[in-house]
Amino acid sequence: MATDLDRSYGCTAKPSSLLNSIFMSIVNMAGKMLVSTSSSKAENTEKWKLTDHLRFMVMLISWLMLWVLRFFMDLFSCSMISPPDYHLGGSSTVRRFQLSPYSSSATGEALPSSGSSLDLILRNRVDVDGLAVKALVKALTHVLALLNEIPASSRKYQYTMAMADQIMEDNARHGHSALLHVNRLALASSFTRTSALLYRCLQVQTSPSGDYGDSWHLRAIKAIPFGSCIASYMKAITMCLNAAFSWFDTATTRFQRRDCNVEPDMMAEKLAQELLWVTNKLRCYGGVNEALVQWSLASGLASLSLNASPRVQGSVVKISAFLLRELTRKDLEIARQVKFRLLVLWTPLFCHASNGHAYPILTSFQKAEIERAMDEVISNFPAMEQELILTTWLENYAVSVSDWPNLGLAYDRWCQSTREMVHH
């Protein structure tokens, strides 16, 4: 009966091997000391020495430690180990005897356990979903980054692009917001990376071999007698050194790049086309806002695009025209400063770009549509900001050979509204 009660309370669990070993070692030590002390007392009738007293005290302390250790082993084995039925979700005979159905502890003991288990399951579910989203973003970002590195002439280039398309289409097909967010995050990262690579490529391509203008030290030398001759010699030496350093940097860069057989202009054209492709994908998956913000801050790329090759300019013009059309959408909340920077930065490229000598960049219908979009966006700005945008347009449009974009109507409207303000 006692064995059954002990089993019901869970006291049948044996102590750990460490406690057993400590317990048995102390038992052996105390037993040996007891035997030695008893034998020495029986054989020797003379008084105990100091060592005998110390040995006897150590024996007593050992037996005391043995009792304390046994007490704690019995205490913890019964209090810390629960009945097996409790862990399986059932109730033992003793629990049913102790807790009545009307007891608060009987009704409230299972509820916290189930609630905490549900919270733990939901928390684990959220963690798994977050890890899955991060894994998908990392995978898609990696595939899109490979597009920048693989040469367009490689047979694996189209395969990699098709793989990226397939991943994004599968994410969109499920219709889950988290999967659509995966596409937007990866495409926004690719837009940033590709535009930065295009900027560096154009920077290397359009940078002159030397600064042919007179710097401040050359102008100072010219001010002294016979300074012009000295300055011309120094300028020639500087040009030669800059040309040598530029050639060395270009050769080193080509040697370090894996696509060293690709010319800089071909690489820039490839990156510009990839950037146009990424922009269209951002529009498809609802991430065009990110492209608008980044494109409005790309002042360096806008200035370098003015001297780029016609094919690179063609892709950049298409990207700018595409994003300017998005400014007129009513379902997008776009900051006014983003719109302002887009118009100021990219209007000069519209005026100076080679608008399709080999092939048309934009059709006549597309050009008219872009002009209407620009006119509509400009009309919503305050008068001072309209002045800055239209002044920038006129400065570039007046000296360019292109007749597009013609914002004369917007300029006339601004002049008329300014006259009315003076009149009032």
N, C-alpha and C positions, 0 to 999 in steps of 0.2 A: 504493500500500500504506500509506504513511504517512497519507494522507488517510483511508483506511478505519479505521486504528487510532485516529486522532483523533476520528472520528465515533463509534466504539464507546465511547470514553471520555467522550464528551460535550464535547470541547474545541473544537467548531466554533462554539460560541456566541460571538457578537461582543460586544465590550465595550459598555458603555452609551454613549449619546450624550454625556453629560457628560464622561466620561473621554476620549472621542474629541476633543471640543472643546478640552479642556485640553491634550491631547497635541499637536494640530495647532497651537494658538497658540504653545506653547513651541517647536515645530519652526520655525515661521516667524520667531519672534523670534531664535532662535539662528542661523538661516541668514542673516538680514539683518545681524546683528552680525558674523558671520564674514566676509561679503562686504565690509562697511565697514572692518573691521580689516585685511583683506588688501590692499584698495585703498589705504588710507592708508599702509600699510607700503611698498607698491611705489612710490608717488608721492613720499613724504617719506623722505629718507635721514638726517635729523637725529634726535636722541634723542626718545623718547616723553615726552609730558607726563604729568602725574598723571591727567588725564582719560582718556588712552589706556590707561594701566595699569588703571584702574577699568573701562573698557569691556571690556578683554580678560578681566578676572576675572569680570565678569558673564556674558560669553559662555561661559567654562569652566563656571561654576556652572549655567548654563542647560542645557548639554549633559549635565552630571552628573544634573540633575533629570530630564532626558528619559530617560536610561538607567534610573534608579530607577523612574520611572513605568511604563516599558515592562515592566520586570521584574515589578512587582506586577500589572500587567494580565494578563500571561501566567500568573502564579501563581494568581490568584483565578479566572480563567476556567476553569482545569482542575480546581481542587479543589472549587469550590462548586457546579458544575453536574453533575448526575448523568445517567446514560444514560436515554433515554426509556423503554426497556423496563422499568426498575425501577419507575417510577411507574405503569405499566400493570399491574403485578403479575406480570410475567414475569421471566425471567432471560436475560441476554445471554450471548453466547459467552464473553466475558472472565470473567464471574462464574462460569460453569460450569467454566472452566479453573482459576480460582483456588481455589474451594471444593470440596472433595471431599464426597461424601455422608456420610462418617464424621466430618466435621469438626463440632465443637461450634458454631462460628459459622454453619455451613450450616444446621443444624437449629434454632438459636435465634434467627435473625435475623427470620424471618417471624412467629414467635409473638408477640413483643412488639407488633409492628405490628397484628396481628389483634386482640389483647387490648385494646390502647389504642383501636382503632377501635370495638370492641364497647362498651367503657366510655363512649366519647364518644356513641355512639348511645343507650345507656341513659340517660345523663345528660341528653341533649337530650330524650329521651322524658319524663323526669320533669319537666323544666322546662316542656315543652309542656302536660303534664297539670296542673301547678300553675297555669299561666296560664289554662287553660280553666276550672278550678274557680273561680278568682278572678273571671273574667269572668261566669260563671253566677251566683255569689253577688251580684256587683254589679248584674247585671240584675234578678234577683228582688227584691233589696232596694229597688231603684228603683221597681219596680212596686208593691210593698207600701207604699212611702212615698207614692206617688201616691194610694193609697186614702185616706190621712189628709187629703189636700189637696182632693180632688175632692168637691164637695157630693153628698150622697146623692140629691138630686133630679135630678142630671144624668143624661142618658141614657148617658154614657160611664162612669158609676160601675160598673154591672153588667158592662160590657165589660171594665173593668180588673180587676175581681175574678175574672171568668171566665178572663182571661189568666193571672193569678197561679195560679189553680187548675190550669190546663192545664200550666203550666211545672212545678209540683210533682208532678203526676200523671205527666208524662213522665219526670221524674227518678226517681220511685219505680218506674216500670214497668221501667226498665233493671235495677234491683236492684243497682246498683254502690254500694259503701259511700261512695265520694267524692261521688256524686250525692245520696245520702240526707243526707250531711253538709252539702251545699249548702242543702237545705231547712231543716235545723235551724239553720244559721247565720243565714240570712235571716229566718226566723221569730223567732228569739231577738232579733235586732236590731229587728224590727218590734214585738215585745212591749215592749221597752224604750222605743221611741219613742212608741208609742201610750199606754202608761201614763203617760209623762211629759207628753204633751199633755193627757190626761184630768185629770191633777193640776192643771196650769196652768188649764185651763178651769174646773174646780170651785173653784179658788182665787179666780179672778175673780168667779165666779158667787155664791159664798157669803160673800165678804168684805163686811163692813158698810161703810156710807159713813163711819162715824166710830166711834171708840172711846167708847162711852157710859159706861164706867166711870171712876172717879176715878183719875187717875194720881198719882204721888208729889208733883208740884209743886202739883196742886190740893188734895191733902190738907194740904200744908204751908201753903197760903194760908188754908184753912179754920181753921187753928189760931190765926191772929191775930184780933184784934177786927174785926168786920164782914167777916171773911174769907169767910163763906158767900155773901154777895151778890156779892162780887168773883169768887169761884170759879164761881158760876152763870153770870155774864156771860161769863167766859173759856171756860166749857164750851160755851155756845151759839155763841160765835165759832168755836171749834175745830170744832164739828160742821158749821157752814156751810162753813168752809174745806175740811174733809175731803170733804164732799159735792161741792163744786166741783171739787176735784182728782180725785176718783174719776170724776166725769162726764167731765172732760177726758181722763183716761187711757183710759176706755172708748171715747170717740169717736175718739181717736187710734189705738187698737188696731184698731177696726173699719175705720177708713180705710186702715190699712196692710195688713190682711188681704185676700186675694183673695176670700174667702168672707164679705165684710162683710154680706151680706144674711141670713146665718144667725144666729139668736139663740143666745146662750150655752148655754141649756138644750138646744136642739136639737143643737148641736155636741157637747155632753157626751154626749147619748144616742147619737149616731152613733159617737163614739169608744169608748164602752162596748160597743156591739154589735160593733165591729170587734175590740176586745180579746177578747171572747168567741169570735169566729170564729178569731182567731190562736191562742188557747189550745187549741181543739179540734184545729186543724191540728198544733200541737206534739205533742199526744197521739197523733195518727195516725202521725207520722213519728219518734216516739221521742225527742222533745226536751222532755218535760214536766219533766225535772229542772231545766232552766234557768228555766222558768216558776215552779216551786216556790221556787227561791232568790230570784228577783226579787220575787215576791209576798210572801215572808216579810220583805222589807226595806222594803215600801211602807207605812211607818207614816203618812206624811203623807196618802197617798191613802185609807187606812183611816179616818182621823179626818174627812176631808172628805166621805167617802161617807155618814156618818151624817146629814148635812144636805142631801144631794143629792135630786133629784127622784125620785119612785117608779120611773120607767122606768130611770133610771140605776142606782138601787139594785137594781133587778131584775137587770140584767146583771151587776153586780158581785157580787151574792149568788150567781148561777149560776156565775161564775168561781170564787169561793171554795169553794162546795160541790163543784164539779168537782175542784178541786185537793185538797180534804180527802179525797175518796174515793180519790185516788191514793196517799195516805199508807199505806193498808192493803195495797197491792200487795206481794207477796213478791219479785217480780223487780226491784224498784227499791231501790237503796241510797241512802237519804235520811238526811242528818245529823240527829241528835236536836235540835240547836239550830234547824234549819229547821222541824221539826215543832212545836217549842215556840213559836217566833215566829208561825207561822201560826195556831195556836189562840188565842194571846193577842191578836193584832191583829184577827182577823176574827170572833171570837165576839161582841163587842159589836154588830157590824153585823147578825148573825143575829137578835139580840134586838130591835133597834130599827128594823130595816128595815120598810117598809110592805109586808107580805107579800101583795101582790096585791089591792088594792081594785078596780082595773079588770080585771085578769086575773091568774090564779094564777102566781106565780113558780115555785114547786115544787109538785109533786103530793104527796099524803099519803104515797105509797110512797117518793118521793124524800126527803121529810123524815125518815121513819123510817130510811131507809138512811144518811142523813148522821148522825143521832143515834148509830146503831150504830158508824159509823166513828169518830166523835169519842170515844165511850166506849172503843173498842178502843185507840185511840192514847193516850188519857190513862192507861189502865191500865198501859201499858208505861213510864211515866215514874217517876222516884223520887218519894218522898212529898213532898218540898219543892216540886218543880216541879208536882206535881198540885195542891198547895195554891194556888199562884199562879194556875194556869189556872182552877180551880174557884171561887176567890174572885172573879176577874174575871167569870166567867160569872154568879155569884150577884148581884154588884153591879148588873149590867145587866139580868138577867132579872127581878129583884124589882121594878124600877121601870118595866118595859116593859109594853105592853098585849098583847104576843104570848105565846103558850104554847109557842113553839118557839125554840130547841131545849131540851128538858127533859132536863137532865143530873143529875136527882135521884138516879138509881141510882148514878152514878159518885161523886157527893158522899157518899152513904151508905156506899159501899164504902171511900172514903178515910177517913171518920170511923171506921169499924170497924177498918181496918188500923192507924190511929193509936192507937186504944184498946189494941189487942193489943201494940203496941210499948211503950206505957206499962206494961201488965201484965207484960210480960217484963222 
